[in-house]
Amino acid sequence: MTQDDIFQPVVRELPREFSIELVFEAFASRPGCLWFDSVPTNDQKERGGLPLARYSFLMSDPVKTLSVQLGDENPWPTIQKWCSELQQSKSENLPPMQGGIAGLIGYEAASWLEAVPPAKNNDLPTPAVSLGLYDWVIATDHHDQRSWLISQGFSGAPHPIDDSVVKRTARAIAKANKIEAILAVPCKPTRHASAGLRSEARTRDRVTSNFTSEAFRSAVEEIVDRIRNGDSFQVNLAQRLLHPAVLPSSELYHRLRSINPAPYSVYYHGEGFDVLSCSPESFLKVADGTVETRPIKGTVPRTGDNATDERYAEALLQSKKDRAENIMIVDLMRNDLSRVCEDDSVEVLKLCGLEKYQFVQHLVSIVQGRLRPECSVVDLLKACFPGGSITGAPKIEAMRTIAELEPHTRGAYCGSMGYISCTGHAEFNILIRTLTASAGQWQIPVGGGVTARSIPEHEEAETWTKAEGMLRAIP
């Protein structure tokens, strides 16, 4: 095989002044628009000093799609097939997502993996799986302040007859030209994201919950009783807040990212629904065969007063309840990773470290392993999904309790959005701090881990602390 027989993606570097944020509106309403939006902040760093929020990716108009509702045929074999057929090609020294499979795996996608029924009510249904094969992506490296348009020339067919290098290159060039033409049209200025922000207390007046305060606290008490009876060690319980939709999703997302920046934020324009997330939590990252997960357990507020925040942080670091909660999920994730990682490769790199975000402070741990050569990214997802930090432990029993006590299905919330790149790299978040827009409503679920030490009113208050950044964005 000569060099001429090897496909090379079409790569065009964009001007230094390019900003995804400024061109986002040109793509926001296009089918399958996805913005993996790592909002740069000064608080979170990778080991070695590089920013945790380093790369952002924008894409739309996938060449093929997969949308599966609860009750449909099991989608996981199709996801595995897509992964095995993903046409491998990459350009060196560029951000890791260069085209590939991307989208939503909702919380209830676990119902095809484990014998766990979903919650009884599904009044605002969204797909359990909504994925696309994306043949172009705009990739930004915030650290180096550079951006590229990368085009792969995928046809969408699993075994395209015309998939010669010449024809694939022609498709890639044509698509790159089309996207560049869109970028050349000046975008209208986006309304200032912080204009007219309301206090969280004022917004609460228009919010309804699928729990009364008394019912939520009673559910916490029920979980504590089950834990003391030995059914489980911890269970994540969430209430679903609802607010009528009063803005286009793209405008609300600008407000969210401005108020509550996070390294694993995402905007997704699905068919009949939108997902807007300012998630601080990484579920799974795969790079050169190394798998990493960063479970979050343990939360206290940030008030804006440094002395008060330091007291909260110290109390969190010393909290036996919160540390126990985090360590239980670390053990669960170690077990899940061990199902697909090489023997003795799974290790805890950080245990209960403190990370600060706009409205909250969290305990975050880091667990790594080496993916076995015979295991794919989809095998990894199936072994670990959904993340233990948003179920509890043991996972299956915790999920059964969630389905029994929570009134409605979770949908996108506590599922995952992410990508499997044709470079071999993959990354998925956990959809917390997430709003789903559908049927004229904004769903804003918020929850927390319940343990034997939980105090019902404290657990309820924690859910409202987590909701604050989203509620303040609502005009």
Beta strands, then each sheet from edge to edge (+ up, - down):
strand 1: 10-13
strand 2: 34-37
strand 3: 55-59
strand 4: 64-68
strand 5: 100-105
strand 6: 129-134
strand 7: 136-141
strand 8: 146-151
strand 9: 208-209
strand 10: 234-244
strand 11: 264-269
strand 12: 274-279
strand 13: 282-287
strand 14: 290-293
strand 15: 296-301
strand 16: 347-356
strand 17: 360-370
strand 18: 392-393
strand 19: 416-421
strand 20: 426-429
strand 21: 434-438
strand 22: 441-450
sheet 1: 1+ 8- 7+ 3- 2+ 11- 12+ 21- 22+ 10- 9+
sheet 2: 1+ 8- 7+ 3- 2+ 11- 12+ 21- 22+ 10- 18+
sheet 3: 4+ 6- 5+ 19- 20+ 13- 14+ 17- 15+
sheet 4: 4+ 6- 5+ 19- 20+ 13- 14+ 17- 16+
end
